[in-house]
Amino acid sequence: MRVIHVHFGKDGGAERFFVHLVRALGVRGVEQRAIIRPNRNWRQEIEPFAEITESNFRDVSLDRILLPLKVRSMIRDWKPDAMLGWMPRACRLLPGAASVHRMGRLGDYPLSLRSFGNVDTLVCNTPGIAEHVRKLGWKRGLQVISNFTNTEHVAPVSRSSLATPEDCRLIVSMGRFVGRKGFDVLIRTLPHLENTWLWLIGDGEERQNLELLAGRLGVADRIRFVGWKADPRPWVSAADVFGMASSHEPLGNVILEAWAQRVPVVATRSEGPQWFMRDQENGLMVDIGDSAGFVSCFRRLFADRMLAARIVQGGENSLMSGFSEAAVAEMYMQQFVSRSGQSARAA
């Protein structure tokens, strides 16, 4: 089986799942080629499983002309079974009429269907996204296949490695530092939580604003900006609780990763978490933007070890039953050689 991936993403949860899926398909014998942006810090993780072509595919660039020609030549000479475009921009590179099964993978809600004119099947990672594209008028193949994450529990890093007291209460969160991720909401909890530190894994354009907010609130000495980590699991594993404060979150890969490290999760009632989280069972949930709600939930988990243990077990159960690598990889492999378009799901 042969597949060409097109992924022009940067760094974040979607990219971590892309890496996970390329590896999962590779160990199952799928031959892969990947077209990605230059200088991605996760390139080395997919190199053992995919032959890589680098391109920015910008509107005003020579690659805008040359890359489609390269793709057509690759399809003609390599004869892949499927070509998978990750998000709208990548789907614009899919060829017109071709023998290859042209698929688009959506991890967010598109504003329109304009980028999917050459797509045979859209793969959505939540039922909400699938329903959204139906309402936009999508009539061709449509599948719901969720994400998975590495379920191996790893040893935590030492808190002292980030100048954090070993006996403190530690909140961890991660993602791109953009407004919709709500990292400011988590920072606003710290003035109300004694002996509590916050690690933020990631980076992005909002970092300076987050640092300024921490300074204004007098909590900068209890926040560590960890940066991007190719494998964030040891830092997540070090947490007492994981916070996910997004105002818009189509799925929430970071929640799956926290579950895998047996860390209790507090999350907003955004789109994805409302689908797969159950308040009081596999996590605690608060309203979007409700920093006081996060404070209350953090305090409960810090104070009640039985509650924290129950939440951890519920998260692990949900992860293993609904987001397994084997089920998700198998569904993608079935789709690569199928154009039936009949609905299916892997969660």
C-alpha positions in Angstrom: 0.0 0.0 0.0 1.4 3.4 -1.0 0.3 6.9 0.3 1.3 10.5 -0.3 0.8 12.9 2.6 0.6 16.6 2.1 1.0 18.6 5.3 1.8 22.3 5.5 1.3 22.7 9.2 3.7 24.2 11.7 3.9 22.8 15.3 1.1 21.7 17.6 -1.3 19.0 18.4 -2.3 18.3 14.7 1.4 17.9 13.8 1.9 15.5 16.7 -0.9 13.3 15.4 0.5 13.5 11.9 3.8 12.1 13.3 1.9 9.4 15.2 -0.1 8.3 12.2 2.9 8.2 9.8 4.8 6.1 12.3 1.8 3.8 12.9 1.2 3.3 9.1 5.0 2.7 8.6 5.2 -0.1 11.1 2.3 -1.7 9.4 4.1 -1.8 6.1 2.5 1.2 4.3 5.0 2.9 1.9 4.7 6.7 2.4 5.9 9.9 0.9 5.3 13.3 2.6 5.3 16.8 1.3 5.9 19.2 4.3 7.2 22.7 5.0 11.0 23.1 5.3 12.7 23.0 8.7 9.9 21.3 10.7 11.3 20.2 14.1 9.4 16.9 13.8 10.9 16.0 10.4 13.4 13.6 11.9 10.5 11.7 13.5 8.9 10.7 10.2 12.1 10.3 8.2 12.3 6.5 9.0 8.8 6.0 7.6 8.4 8.4 4.7 10.4 9.9 1.8 10.2 13.6 2.3 9.8 16.5 -0.1 10.0 20.1 1.3 7.9 23.0 0.0 6.1 26.0 1.3 3.6 26.0 -1.6 3.0 29.8 -1.1 0.7 31.7 -3.4 3.5 33.8 -4.8 6.4 31.3 -5.3 8.0 29.2 -8.0 6.9 26.1 -6.1 3.3 27.1 -6.7 3.9 26.1 -10.3 6.5 23.4 -9.9 5.1 21.4 -7.0 1.9 20.4 -8.8 4.0 19.1 -11.6 6.2 17.1 -9.2 3.1 15.6 -7.7 1.6 14.6 -11.0 5.0 13.0 -11.9 5.1 11.2 -8.5 1.6 9.8 -9.0 2.4 8.6 -12.5 5.7 7.0 -11.6 5.1 5.8 -8.0 1.5 4.8 -8.4 0.2 5.5 -4.9 -3.2 4.1 -3.7 -4.1 7.4 -2.0 -3.1 11.0 -1.5 -4.0 12.6 1.8 -4.2 16.4 2.2 -4.1 17.6 5.8 -6.4 20.7 6.1 -7.6 23.0 3.3 -4.3 24.4 2.1 -2.8 21.0 1.5 -6.0 19.8 -0.3 -5.5 22.5 -2.9 -2.5 20.6 -4.1 -4.5 17.4 -4.8 -4.6 16.7 -8.6 -7.7 16.7 -10.8 -9.0 13.5 -12.2 -6.5 10.8 -11.2 -6.3 7.1 -10.4 -5.3 7.9 -6.8 -7.9 8.1 -4.1 -7.8 11.8 -3.1 -8.6 12.4 0.5 -8.7 15.5 2.8 -8.2 15.2 6.5 -10.0 17.8 8.7 -9.1 18.5 12.3 -11.0 21.8 12.4 -14.2 23.4 11.0 -13.7 24.8 7.5 -15.3 28.1 6.6 -16.2 26.8 3.1 -15.7 23.9 0.7 -13.7 25.9 -1.8 -10.4 24.0 -1.1 -11.9 20.6 -1.6 -12.9 20.6 -5.3 -10.5 17.6 -6.1 -11.3 15.6 -2.9 -13.1 12.3 -3.2 -13.4 11.7 0.6 -13.2 14.0 3.6 -12.0 12.4 6.8 -13.1 14.4 9.9 -11.7 13.7 13.3 -15.0 14.4 15.2 -18.7 14.0 14.4 -19.1 17.7 14.8 -16.8 18.6 12.0 -18.5 16.0 9.8 -21.9 17.5 10.5 -20.5 20.9 9.8 -19.3 20.0 6.3 -22.6 18.3 5.5 -24.4 21.6 6.3 -22.0 23.4 4.0 -23.2 21.1 1.2 -20.6 18.3 1.0 -22.1 15.4 -1.0 -19.1 13.1 -1.6 -17.4 10.6 0.6 -17.3 11.4 4.3 -15.7 9.5 7.2 -15.2 10.2 10.9 -11.9 8.8 12.2 -10.6 10.2 15.4 -7.0 10.7 16.6 -4.9 8.5 18.8 -1.8 9.1 20.9 1.1 7.1 22.2 -0.3 5.3 25.3 3.0 4.4 26.9 3.4 5.9 30.3 6.9 7.5 30.7 8.9 8.7 33.7 8.6 12.4 34.5 11.3 14.9 34.3 12.7 16.2 37.5 10.8 19.4 38.5 14.2 20.8 39.7 15.3 20.7 36.1 13.0 23.7 35.6 13.7 25.4 38.9 10.4 24.2 40.3 10.0 22.9 43.9 9.6 19.1 44.0 6.8 19.5 46.7 4.8 22.1 44.9 1.5 21.6 43.1 2.1 21.6 39.4 -0.3 22.4 36.6 0.9 21.7 33.0 -0.6 22.8 29.7 0.6 22.8 26.1 0.0 24.0 22.6 0.5 26.9 20.3 0.5 30.2 22.1 -2.5 31.7 20.3 -5.5 33.5 21.8 -8.0 30.7 21.4 -5.8 28.3 23.5 -6.7 30.2 26.6 -3.3 30.1 28.3 -4.1 33.5 29.9 -7.0 31.9 31.7 -4.6 29.4 33.3 -2.2 32.2 34.3 -5.0 34.1 36.0 -5.6 31.1 38.3 -2.2 31.3 40.0 -2.8 34.3 42.3 -5.6 32.2 43.9 -3.6 29.0 44.3 -0.9 28.7 46.9 2.3 26.8 46.3 1.3 26.1 42.7 3.5 26.4 39.6 2.5 26.3 35.9 4.5 24.8 33.1 3.5 25.9 29.6 4.9 23.6 26.8 4.9 25.2 23.4 5.5 28.6 21.8 3.8 31.1 19.5 3.0 34.8 18.9 1.2 35.3 22.2 4.2 34.4 24.3 5.2 38.0 25.0 1.6 38.9 26.0 1.5 35.9 28.3 4.8 36.9 29.9 3.5 40.5 30.4 0.3 39.2 32.0 2.3 37.0 34.4 4.4 40.0 35.4 1.3 42.2 36.0 -0.3 39.5 38.2 2.9 38.9 40.1 3.2 35.2 39.3 6.0 35.2 36.7 8.3 33.5 39.2 5.9 30.5 39.3 5.6 30.0 35.5 8.0 28.1 33.3 7.8 28.6 29.5 9.1 25.2 28.5 9.2 25.6 24.7 8.4 23.0 22.1 9.4 19.5 22.9 9.6 16.7 20.3 8.4 14.4 23.0 6.4 16.3 25.6 5.4 13.3 27.6 8.0 13.5 30.4 6.9 17.1 31.1 3.2 16.2 31.1 4.0 13.2 33.3 5.4 15.5 35.9 2.1 17.3 36.5 -0.4 17.0 39.3 -3.1 18.2 36.9 -3.4 19.1 33.2 -5.3 22.2 32.2 -6.9 22.7 28.8 -8.5 26.2 28.6 -9.2 26.6 24.8 -12.2 28.6 23.7 -12.2 26.6 20.4 -10.9 23.1 20.3 -12.2 20.8 17.6 -10.8 17.7 19.3 -8.1 18.2 22.0 -5.1 15.9 21.3 -3.4 17.3 24.4 -6.2 15.7 26.6 -5.4 12.3 25.1 -1.7 12.8 25.8 -2.5 13.8 29.5 -4.7 10.7 29.9 -1.8 8.5 28.6 0.4 9.9 31.3 -2.2 9.3 33.9 -2.7 12.9 34.8 -6.2 14.2 35.7 -7.5 16.8 33.3 -9.6 20.0 33.7 -10.9 21.3 30.4 -13.3 23.8 29.0 -16.6 22.8 27.4 -15.3 23.5 23.9 -16.3 21.4 20.9 -14.0 18.3 21.1 -14.0 17.9 24.9 -17.8 18.0 25.0 -17.8 15.1 22.6 -15.5 12.7 24.4 -15.2 13.9 28.0 -17.7 13.2 30.8 -17.6 15.6 33.7 -16.7 14.0 37.0 -15.9 10.7 35.2 -12.8 11.2 33.0 -12.2 14.8 33.7 -13.6 18.0 35.2 -15.1 20.5 32.9 -15.6 24.3 33.2 -17.1 27.0 31.1 -15.0 28.8 28.5 -13.0 31.7 30.0 -14.0 30.7 33.6 -10.7 31.1 35.5 -12.6 30.9 38.8 -14.0 27.6 37.6 -10.5 26.3 36.9 -9.3 27.5 40.4 -12.1 25.5 42.0 -11.4 22.3 40.0 -7.7 22.5 40.6 -8.3 22.9 44.3 -10.6 19.8 44.3 -8.1 17.6 42.6 -5.2 18.8 44.8 -7.2 18.1 47.9 -9.1 14.9 47.0 -6.7 12.1 46.0 -9.6 9.7 45.5 -11.3 12.0 43.1 -8.0 12.5 41.2 -7.5 8.8 41.0 -11.0 8.2 39.8 -10.6 10.8 37.1 -7.2 9.3 36.0 -8.8 5.9 35.7 -11.7 7.2 33.7 -9.4 9.0 31.4 -7.2 5.9 30.8 -10.4 3.8 30.2 -11.6 6.3 27.6 -8.3 6.5 25.9 -7.9 2.7 25.5 -11.4 2.0 24.5 -12.0 4.9 22.1 -8.6 6.2 20.7 -6.4 3.2 20.1 -3.6 3.2 17.5 -4.7 -0.1 16.0 -8.3 0.9 15.3 -7.4 4.3 13.9 -4.6 3.1 11.7 -6.7 0.2 10.4 -9.5 2.6 9.4 -7.2 4.9 7.5 -5.7 1.9 5.7 -9.2 0.8 4.7 -10.0 4.2 3.4 -6.8 4.4 1.3 -8.1 1.7 -1.0 -11.8 2.5 -0.8 -13.9 5.2 -2.4 -17.2 3.9 -1.0 -17.8 7.1 1.1 -20.0 5.2 3.5 -19.8 6.6 7.0 -17.6 5.0 9.6 -15.9 6.1 12.9 -13.1 5.0 15.1 -14.2 6.3 18.5 
